[in-house]
Amino acid sequence: MSKPAVRVSPLFLGLVGLTVLGGVLATLENNAAQVGGVVLIVLGGWATSLCLHEFGHAIIAFRGGDWSVRAKGYLTLDPRRYTDPVLSIVLPLLFVALGGIPLPGGAVWINHHALRSRRTESMVSLAGPLTNLVLGMLISIAVAVVPTMPTALSAGLSYLAFLQVIAFVLNILPIPGLDGYGAIEPWLSGPARRFGEKARPWAPLVLFLLLIGVPFVGRAFFGLAYFVFGLAGGDALQALIGQGIFRSIFGFL
């Protein structure tokens, strides 16, 4: 009997377990436990979402004709399968820990020649950021429907939800190297696609420098992110409280 296409890695379950542990700690009365709980919620939840983001790309590609993603282990949710662990997991987590813009995480290598249509190619690219948006919405709904949720828990979850929305807004931009560009790339002319290939290595870096170094660009980006977060049912005040608790970990170090 052949193995199922989708298998869940124990490492992924470990990330989920750390996130749940963070949720438990965030409900305690002890301040240090609450801070540690929020940190685990955010970092564990973000690492979990990185795996789900890449799994979203892979499962749509698999259903669209690229069966090689199964052999590559992309359907196992194993974080080790999504390219280099440092660039794909550690570095994005570091940016989140520093309170900055969460970088795109890993990457799955898709055989685009095996995909059945340009529409499928576009859906493969969109699957990742849409996964982040859905996660942000689900977490926000969970916070909204449980009014008696402890403050640290609701704040930590809200901040995690906001990070998901940021990831969606960032990745959906039609810039070479990001998923938004991948969604429109199959429909572009040959010269435009060749230009995109040349711009792919440095375009995201230029974007990050603009977001960090040019105030009005950063304000516009986060203004859009908060707008989408509100549409997704998120509580901006709770997210800010969660960010504050998360950053307070540096006061304990």
Summary of the structure (lengths in Angstrom):
residues: 253
radius of gyration: 18.5
end to end distance: 51.7
largest distance: 60.3
contacts: 834
relative contact order: 0.13
helix: 74%
strand: 0%
